[in-house]
Amino acid sequence: MIRIPKAEYARRRKALMAQMEPNSIAILPAAAVAIRNRDVEHVYRQDSDFQYLSGFPEPEAVIVLIPGREYGEYVLFCRERNAERELWDGLRAGQDGAVAEYGADDAFPITDIDDILPGLIEGRDRVYSSMGSNPEFDRHVMEWINVIRSKAHLGAQPPKEFVALDHLLHDMRLYKSAAEVKVMREAAQISAHAHVRAMQASRAGLYEFSLEAELDYAFRKGGAKMPAYGSIVASGRNACILHYQQNDAPLKDGDLVLIDAGCEIDCYASDITRTFPVSGRFSAEQKAIYELVLKSQEAAFAAIKPGNHWNQAHEATVQVITAGLVELGLLQGEVSELIASEAYKAFYMHRAGHWLGMDVHDVGEYKVGGEWRVLEVGMALTVEPGIYVSPDNQSVAKKWRGIGVRIEDDVVVTKKGCEILTAGVPKTVADIEALMAVARTEAP
């Protein structure tokens, strides 16, 4: 299934090359195969920048962009076709496929890169690369430069300047095209179905991993190859551990369970969090905390629109949560003073969201020139306020301790506000309880 058309990858490359200095070259490697243990490999996942520019799904490949090159600006080094290896590991595009299927102007065997690439670099004033993020590849780049330097006495001209590619490329990735939003919407819908399935399956006596299995099943059945990140299924006091990942505790009647999970489609992530009662009914205290978090999320949605800055959504959640904690008696004092002193951080210690895209915590600066970035159409982000009352917090009544609630949705900035991509999961107390009640009546 083609989700991002070949023409869009070409537009991205053109847009990047238009920002590069004259007489320059950009070099970007594919992700390496990661070894799980001994001779067992992890499922391959392409480097996000490499994927963004090429859509090429294989390891052992290098993109070279050379603006103005007479014989074609986009050169791809990749593996050759190999009948024996393809019998074991699957089909390869080869050089013909790199040109025909992935739009390369020129393609060469990756085994020939040491012979060919120095000649492409030679005479260029500036080299753009992913410096610092891949030390082994940085070493190869310097080896190619040194080949040119060794021939300086013959008139060879090594580049004068090296520039990190990240700044140009990551600013581009911040703005999602219609095709990208469509893929993210698909990932969000699959993930939403997975969360609903987990809610329906929840029962005291199961384990956190029982619900994780429901998520994984729904992800894979929906067409996603993998989760976008390690799924969090945290019941009871575990919900107060922000990055809890053991997922092996029993589900107990009377506890909440917090699930933070999302799948990935074609390297585009979704990221959803829902919190619900293990046995289908919120207690009075759980409901009070939950509805406060939900109210703060609604305030954040209202603050997300073109012209507002990045931090306004977070500030909205802080205002609502701090005032609500005072009303519930979990904080004492003037709301403005509690915000100024950051007293709320005892209960709400993270920010209200992050950029979302090909990486679950996607690239892009949050500040420009020292000021919060202004939101623009096409930016995608999460909105995920939370309240976590530590089980060991002796300053609050015992009835509140160990309650952890986070609610997270994915949004894209539109002309008038934002589109919520993940609205397919019930979110109000009434809707969650109704869904879980129906699941119980239908259970065998």
MARNUTI-234739 format. One record per residue (C-alpha): residue in one letter; x, y, z. Coordinates in nm, 3 decimals. Example, Ala and Ser with C-alpha at 12.3 -4.5 7.8 and 13.67 -1.06 7.14 Angstrom:
MARNUTI-234739
A|1.230|-0.450|0.780
S|1.367|-0.106|0.714
//
This chain:
MARNUTI-234739
M|0.000|0.000|0.000
I|0.147|0.336|-0.107
R|0.070|0.592|0.160
I|0.328|0.862|0.085
P|0.349|0.904|-0.296
K|0.685|0.897|-0.473
A|0.630|1.256|-0.588
E|0.617|1.375|-0.228
Y|0.957|1.226|-0.147
A|1.091|1.407|-0.455
R|0.940|1.736|-0.334
R|1.103|1.689|0.006
R|1.444|1.633|-0.150
K|1.398|1.938|-0.374
A|1.293|2.150|-0.075
L|1.598|2.040|0.124
M|1.839|2.102|-0.164
A|1.687|2.448|-0.217
Q|1.799|2.537|0.138
M|2.152|2.403|0.095
E|2.436|2.639|0.009
P|2.556|2.641|-0.354
N|2.816|2.380|-0.448
S|2.733|2.156|-0.150
I|2.653|1.788|-0.089
A|2.437|1.609|0.167
I|2.513|1.255|0.285
L|2.274|1.051|0.500
P|2.298|0.684|0.605
A|2.019|0.431|0.655
A|1.967|0.287|1.001
A|2.193|-0.005|1.084
V|2.048|-0.346|1.163
A|2.024|-0.377|1.543
I|2.129|-0.704|1.703
R|1.897|-0.830|1.976
N|2.133|-1.104|2.093
R|2.398|-1.321|1.930
D|2.278|-1.366|1.568
V|1.916|-1.257|1.625
E|1.818|-0.921|1.482
H|1.552|-0.676|1.596
V|1.276|-0.605|1.345
Y|1.430|-0.350|1.108
R|1.311|0.008|1.136
Q|1.446|0.271|0.898
D|1.607|0.593|1.024
S|1.337|0.861|1.027
D|1.537|1.124|0.834
F|1.640|0.867|0.574
Q|1.281|0.746|0.541
Y|1.153|1.104|0.513
L|1.375|1.175|0.213
S|1.353|0.843|0.031
G|1.089|0.599|0.150
F|1.362|0.339|0.095
P|1.308|0.059|0.350
E|1.639|-0.128|0.342
P|1.954|-0.116|0.558
E|2.306|-0.073|0.417
A|2.214|0.230|0.210
V|2.332|0.591|0.180
I|2.150|0.891|0.031
V|2.363|1.151|-0.146
L|2.204|1.479|-0.258
I|2.407|1.700|-0.494
P|2.218|2.014|-0.602
G|2.290|2.098|-0.965
R|2.469|1.772|-1.050
E|2.448|1.724|-1.425
Y|2.379|1.350|-1.411
G|2.110|1.372|-1.143
E|2.091|1.525|-0.799
Y|1.972|1.219|-0.605
V|2.220|0.934|-0.576
L|2.140|0.622|-0.374
F|2.394|0.361|-0.269
C|2.226|0.033|-0.175
R|2.271|-0.344|-0.172
E|2.285|-0.533|-0.499
R|2.033|-0.802|-0.585
N|2.159|-1.134|-0.453
A|1.957|-1.450|-0.518
E|2.112|-1.646|-0.231
R|2.068|-1.372|0.030
E|1.719|-1.293|-0.094
L|1.627|-1.660|-0.040
W|1.715|-1.617|0.328
D|1.632|-1.254|0.401
G|1.376|-1.134|0.145
L|1.381|-0.938|-0.179
R|1.604|-0.636|-0.233
A|1.539|-0.337|-0.457
G|1.888|-0.338|-0.608
Q|2.010|-0.052|-0.824
D|1.733|-0.089|-1.084
G|1.465|-0.083|-0.815
A|1.626|0.217|-0.647
V|1.578|0.412|-0.970
A|1.246|0.270|-1.087
E|1.064|0.231|-0.755
Y|1.227|0.490|-0.529
G|1.309|0.773|-0.768
A|1.687|0.778|-0.751
D|1.855|0.954|-1.044
D|2.155|0.726|-1.007
A|2.213|0.415|-0.796
F|2.534|0.230|-0.715
P|2.620|-0.080|-0.511
I|2.690|0.005|-0.147
T|3.012|-0.200|-0.180
D|3.141|0.059|-0.430
I|3.084|0.361|-0.205
D|3.449|0.397|-0.101
D|3.550|0.419|-0.466
I|3.272|0.650|-0.586
L|3.173|0.886|-0.304
P|3.508|1.069|-0.262
G|3.478|1.172|-0.626
L|3.126|1.309|-0.562
I|3.244|1.503|-0.257
E|3.561|1.639|-0.421
G|3.532|2.004|-0.519
R|3.225|2.068|-0.303
D|3.259|2.358|-0.059
R|3.026|2.225|0.208
V|2.920|1.879|0.335
Y|2.587|1.838|0.515
S|2.561|1.524|0.726
S|2.401|1.383|1.040
M|2.713|1.463|1.242
G|2.725|1.329|1.596
S|2.425|1.097|1.572
N|2.616|0.810|1.409
P|2.983|0.804|1.513
E|3.068|0.507|1.290
F|2.931|0.682|0.982
D|3.107|1.006|1.085
R|3.430|0.807|1.074
H|3.352|0.689|0.720
V|3.283|1.048|0.611
M|3.622|1.156|0.744
E|3.789|0.863|0.565
W|3.636|0.981|0.237
I|3.749|1.337|0.308
N|4.098|1.214|0.384
V|4.111|1.034|0.050
I|4.052|1.372|-0.115
R|4.305|1.546|0.111
S|4.567|1.288|0.021
K|4.535|1.401|-0.342
A|4.547|1.775|-0.269
H|4.896|1.795|-0.418
L|4.738|1.677|-0.745
G|4.484|1.957|-0.731
A|4.200|1.775|-0.549
Q|3.986|2.014|-0.343
P|3.848|1.885|-0.011
P|3.539|2.056|0.133
K|3.596|2.360|0.352
E|3.296|2.328|0.580
F|3.091|2.059|0.755
V|2.734|2.133|0.864
A|2.481|1.928|1.061
L|2.187|1.840|0.840
D|1.947|1.827|1.135
H|1.850|2.194|1.148
L|1.724|2.212|0.790
L|1.569|1.868|0.776
H|1.401|1.869|1.116
D|1.235|2.203|1.053
M|1.087|2.055|0.736
R|0.959|1.750|0.923
L|0.771|1.973|1.168
Y|0.513|2.065|0.902
K|0.296|1.767|0.804
S|0.157|1.737|0.452
A|-0.196|1.615|0.379
A|-0.053|1.272|0.293
E|0.135|1.258|0.625
V|-0.172|1.358|0.823
K|-0.367|1.085|0.645
V|-0.111|0.823|0.755
M|-0.110|0.959|1.111
R|-0.490|0.949|1.113
E|-0.476|0.581|1.011
A|-0.226|0.502|1.286
A|-0.446|0.688|1.535
Q|-0.755|0.491|1.432
I|-0.578|0.157|1.474
S|-0.447|0.264|1.813
A|-0.789|0.393|1.919
H|-0.940|0.054|1.840
A|-0.664|-0.113|2.043
H|-0.739|0.103|2.348
V|-1.111|0.027|2.322
R|-1.030|-0.344|2.301
A|-0.814|-0.321|2.614
M|-1.092|-0.142|2.806
Q|-1.341|-0.409|2.701
A|-1.107|-0.689|2.811
S|-1.018|-0.543|3.152
R|-1.105|-0.760|3.452
A|-0.971|-0.801|3.803
G|-0.751|-1.110|3.814
L|-0.592|-1.051|3.476
Y|-0.243|-0.904|3.449
E|-0.117|-0.582|3.295
F|0.040|-0.791|3.017
S|-0.305|-0.935|2.942
L|-0.414|-0.589|2.829
E|-0.082|-0.531|2.651
A|-0.155|-0.846|2.450
E|-0.490|-0.700|2.345
L|-0.310|-0.387|2.226
D|-0.050|-0.582|2.030
Y|-0.318|-0.795|1.866
A|-0.517|-0.492|1.755
F|-0.205|-0.313|1.628
R|-0.096|-0.608|1.415
K|-0.444|-0.694|1.294
G|-0.488|-0.331|1.189
G|-0.177|-0.350|0.971
A|0.084|-0.193|1.200
K|0.414|-0.379|1.214
M|0.507|-0.256|1.558
P|0.422|-0.023|1.847
A|0.562|0.328|1.811
Y|0.725|0.289|2.155
G|0.721|0.052|2.451
S|0.360|0.024|2.567
I|0.283|0.131|2.924
V|0.012|-0.067|3.104
A|0.022|0.058|3.463
S|-0.239|-0.040|3.719
G|-0.287|0.095|4.070
R|0.016|0.271|4.212
N|0.217|0.181|3.900
A|0.028|0.458|3.719
C|0.229|0.706|3.926
I|0.550|0.584|3.754
L|0.563|0.794|3.437
H|0.762|0.552|3.222
Y|0.652|0.227|3.383
Q|0.714|-0.067|3.149
Q|0.722|-0.387|3.355
N|0.356|-0.454|3.265
D|0.341|-0.765|3.482
A|0.135|-0.673|3.791
P|-0.211|-0.820|3.858
L|-0.517|-0.603|3.792
K|-0.710|-0.544|4.113
D|-1.070|-0.447|4.169
G|-1.091|-0.082|4.273
D|-0.772|0.022|4.096
L|-0.730|0.236|3.788
V|-0.520|0.123|3.493
L|-0.330|0.374|3.280
I|-0.245|0.265|2.926
D|-0.005|0.475|2.719
A|0.035|0.302|2.384
G|0.025|0.366|2.011
C|0.121|0.191|1.690
E|0.334|0.303|1.399
I|0.230|0.300|1.033
D|0.499|0.354|0.767
C|0.724|0.511|1.034
Y|0.450|0.754|1.150
A|0.360|0.731|1.518
S|0.043|0.757|1.719
D|0.047|0.814|2.095
I|-0.264|0.767|2.310
T|-0.313|0.749|2.686
R|-0.634|0.650|2.859
T|-0.699|0.580|3.226
F|-0.994|0.370|3.334
P|-1.112|0.157|3.628
V|-1.006|-0.207|3.618
S|-1.357|-0.325|3.698
G|-1.551|-0.057|3.514
R|-1.654|0.191|3.783
F|-1.464|0.498|3.907
S|-1.456|0.570|4.279
A|-1.549|0.923|4.391
E|-1.182|1.020|4.432
Q|-1.075|0.862|4.104
K|-1.359|1.040|3.925
A|-1.265|1.377|4.077
I|-0.902|1.348|3.968
Y|-0.997|1.210|3.627
E|-1.246|1.486|3.548
L|-0.992|1.750|3.653
V|-0.734|1.609|3.410
L|-0.999|1.594|3.137
K|-1.099|1.956|3.203
S|-0.735|2.063|3.174
Q|-0.700|1.879|2.844
E|-1.005|2.059|2.704
A|-0.845|2.390|2.806
A|-0.528|2.287|2.620
F|-0.722|2.204|2.303
A|-0.874|2.552|2.310
A|-0.523|2.703|2.324
I|-0.398|2.516|2.018
K|-0.445|2.724|1.705
P|-0.233|2.919|1.457
G|-0.079|3.228|1.612
N|-0.071|3.091|1.967
H|0.267|2.978|2.093
W|0.375|2.628|2.188
N|0.359|2.681|2.565
Q|0.008|2.821|2.584
A|-0.151|2.476|2.591
H|0.077|2.373|2.878
E|0.005|2.694|3.067
A|-0.368|2.626|3.028
T|-0.332|2.280|3.184
V|-0.125|2.416|3.473
Q|-0.390|2.680|3.548
V|-0.679|2.431|3.549
I|-0.495|2.157|3.739
T|-0.358|2.389|4.009
A|-0.698|2.549|4.071
G|-0.860|2.205|4.078
L|-0.606|2.064|4.322
V|-0.679|2.356|4.556
E|-1.053|2.291|4.525
L|-1.001|1.922|4.609
G|-0.779|2.011|4.905
L|-0.463|1.854|4.765
L|-0.290|2.194|4.752
Q|-0.336|2.490|4.983
G|-0.281|2.855|4.895
E|-0.341|3.112|4.624
V|-0.350|2.960|4.276
S|-0.124|3.225|4.123
E|0.135|3.179|4.398
L|0.122|2.801|4.372
I|0.183|2.828|3.997
A|0.469|3.074|4.047
S|0.634|2.843|4.301
E|0.560|2.538|4.086
A|0.391|2.363|4.377
Y|0.174|2.176|4.128
K|0.480|1.981|4.014
A|0.438|1.749|4.313
F|0.135|1.615|4.123
Y|0.194|1.722|3.759
M|0.564|1.701|3.685
H|0.575|1.674|3.304
R|0.479|1.900|3.019
A|0.144|1.890|2.842
G|0.276|1.742|2.519
H|0.543|1.706|2.252
W|0.578|1.714|1.875
L|0.456|1.400|1.703
G|0.541|1.253|1.364
M|0.792|0.998|1.239
D|0.936|0.984|1.591
V|0.695|0.961|1.881
H|0.887|1.249|2.041
D|0.932|1.414|1.706
V|1.201|1.653|1.590
G|1.162|2.030|1.571
E|1.262|2.318|1.797
Y|1.021|2.426|2.071
K|1.180|2.769|2.088
V|1.301|2.997|1.810
G|1.530|3.285|1.899
G|1.468|3.220|2.268
E|1.090|3.257|2.230
W|0.828|2.982|2.231
R|0.754|2.867|1.879
V|0.432|2.997|1.725
L|0.196|2.720|1.614
E|0.127|2.690|1.241
V|-0.102|2.479|1.025
G|0.030|2.125|0.979
M|0.218|2.094|1.307
A|0.129|1.775|1.496
L|0.154|1.735|1.872
T|0.025|1.540|2.168
V|-0.188|1.683|2.449
E|-0.132|1.479|2.765
P|-0.193|1.640|3.105
G|-0.184|1.418|3.410
I|-0.213|1.409|3.788
Y|-0.015|1.158|3.993
V|-0.068|1.133|4.368
S|0.230|0.943|4.502
P|0.144|0.645|4.722
D|0.398|0.788|4.970
N|0.260|1.144|4.974
Q|0.191|1.200|5.344
S|0.066|1.556|5.288
V|-0.264|1.440|5.140
A|-0.547|1.229|5.276
K|-0.498|0.855|5.232
K|-0.799|0.823|5.000
W|-0.611|1.014|4.726
R|-0.281|0.826|4.745
G|-0.177|0.606|4.458
I|-0.417|0.757|4.205
G|-0.246|0.826|3.872
V|-0.437|0.967|3.574
R|-0.314|1.076|3.231
I|-0.525|1.147|2.924
E|-0.346|1.188|2.592
D|-0.461|1.263|2.240
D|-0.287|1.347|1.912
V|-0.378|1.668|1.730
V|-0.285|1.850|1.411
V|-0.301|2.228|1.395
T|-0.563|2.346|1.143
K|-0.658|2.690|1.012
K|-0.913|2.743|1.288
G|-0.778|2.534|1.575
C|-0.685|2.168|1.583
E|-0.811|1.831|1.464
I|-0.809|1.556|1.727
L|-0.685|1.244|1.546
T|-0.746|1.006|1.837
A|-1.107|1.088|1.923
G|-1.209|0.726|1.865
V|-1.146|0.624|2.226
P|-1.411|0.704|2.491
K|-1.291|0.970|2.729
T|-1.567|1.091|2.961
V|-1.637|0.901|3.281
A|-1.988|0.817|3.158
D|-1.870|0.688|2.820
I|-1.590|0.476|2.968
E|-1.820|0.321|3.228
A|-2.087|0.255|2.964
L|-1.840|0.086|2.729
M|-1.704|-0.136|3.004
A|-2.052|-0.222|3.131
V|-2.158|-0.342|2.786
A|-1.839|-0.548|2.755
R|-1.923|-0.723|3.083
T|-2.278|-0.808|2.982
E|-2.155|-0.950|2.651
A|-1.872|-1.151|2.804
P|-1.918|-1.532|2.792
//
